[in-house]
Amino acid sequence: MKDVLAKVDEWTRAGEACALATVVAVRRSAPRPPGAKMAVSAAGEVSGMVSGGCVEGSVAVEAREVIDGAPPRLLHYGIADAEAWEVGLPCGGEIDVWIERYDPGEFSRVAREDGRAVLVTAVEGDRLGGHLLVRADGSVEGDLDAAGVAADAEELMWAERSERRGDLFFDVTHPDPRLVIFGAVDYAAWLCRLARVCGWRPYVVDPRGFFARKDRFPEAEDVVAAWPEEAMERLGAIDRATYVAVLTHDPKLDDAAILLALRSDAPYIGAMGSRRANAARRERLLEAGCSEEDLARIASPIGLDLGAITAEETALSIMAEISAIRNGREGGRLIHSSAGRIHEVGAS
């Protein structure tokens, strides 16, 4: 939603009607994931894409009809490779596109404020065109029955993935993913830089004020000179969309950060250190009351095996592992992957 929001806001302020076309399902090698959007104004202006440019012309024509009063509609595009110069996808993929008139309502407001919510839309069946908005606090509003829908919405909201399930499309808006880095070390500076390039919000935490300075980490969203517990009171609790990297090499800070993260729903907890240091950390954490199940959540040594030597390569190794975990992958070489999609089409 955020990709086209500025443009639809501009059109709406000018009193111009517009429609949204949303990819709601993909099959095979479709170029854009579920949730990808294209906005079309009454004057024929376009913002965003639902494919690599293959079907946008056809979608724009259908969108203009919806703007002019036609009902919302679900379109299917897919064509064999041999016929790929017709309207369809040259890559041989297939996409379903839902088109409806744009309503500048609560879902747009949440997206504009970089919040977290799901807009559930009935794209087929007798509830066609119905909506239900599910917010991060669990509150709902709309004309669809929330029974049996809210649980799916909550799951996808925190997985940060838009998806069609049955007749319903779950359109997720969420903030950029958050990476909390404990340890204001050189590796952290490069990890902040890479995280920012990849669209993440990096934060640096270290109680040593001499090291935890904003001028040392200009790409960080914030730099907090405090112990982990106090820092997270300022930054907000570690939730299901917060990834944690522990880089200090100082057992006092490392253990405090890891124990805090283990009490949360963090999907990733990585800790830097040699195998000997990690073995010693394991013994300390067991003595602190951690279970084997707890310890299995910790990626240590942190990062993918890139043979990294420099701080820059080490940061790349860590960021690559974090990206793989977020996308449900192991992080191996694509040449050794004989099955499955190259791109995770469910992410958005």
Steps between C-alpha positions, in 0.01 A plus 500: 500500500779739593648480148203684347367688800664836426349506152146397599511757781593764243214400270253484788595846625437630149152345507587238239361147526738207462514121516745253647610182325656248739678172425314248716650172378797386293605173345833394351738781398280803557711817534311678781388356838153497655424846630678681215287792386430723205288814540308653209341846506187614316730709279694188400810554714667184631720430802654165592503165321330162523742331260816591317295713261338209318136550600489855635324635191218250533472560874478877445205454262317281752579746781350790305176303467492449878563871555206574267265292717551137401518252792834380638644203315754220512716457190724212401809536282706206386614371165719227358856602415442430129226764492672748727466799269126507563370675814648294778827419670799418275665319793227236486363591842143573601352773719158586636429872534221652709375843391281726711433869538738660750357586841729727708403331824662360812731254319657788309540697822681210669730459200565874489600494868727199444280282718402134490161368384328264256220585261303183423306517172259246352618467139261220403180341629179644640690747721674657199638842578452472877779622730628449852783705650701322771740716702811399694313544830241242388216746437296452183254694288319432175215310340659153499452256785819494710442139610768280350670799336672682784738214579623481140530877491714507814726224369564677168527843665804389699639285220479824296361314200191568289318187387176366357325231701183362346275784387681751720808712435703613799675825412769579757657837573788517747800710599840420354645203692697589813853380577635563852878474521649459847860619499629830359792337318641547150300204370184676618578809291519293182198293598299821547605615156404174330173476694401848389581418136280189530205702633535416870494730804822435696549599864822483704505434874806511727531630859847640422418857409846562355424245225121539471498834321279603208799641308653150490178346362342758268286235325342380827142598573609561858805436720425431866769511768334272756485140616274277289196502727501877541571555131203289391273693735591802288486326163194284563488132589662236281205361304433245228640738236824594682826328406791502745876493438738486799852610406678626812737214599438613861332219698320742734329686216467197271323293762270783608396562138449133418300429816276797421451383141425144610210630711349652186348372176799614291517288182880529488768529769858494371813519717856566389797308635745222435391142554687502830325823606164358396562182702582711807187710440291186476618386844425841651150507352426148625609608847268801465207263452472480121374175349638315198196625311597856589858450385381353169351841418845665501693520173856475625740543336294769333475533121533290186823323410643749250858468618471861617818674615434875499236684702314570177491131402400399852209745492398357161508149648274606789256696285477212254409258778238738639346546154493124445325441834243771429424340163488146636818386326819322605732733310680245281621556144223519239699275266458220756127560537325273252139572590274779614480866411806721476300794639267484799184624333304516823701784652385856465 
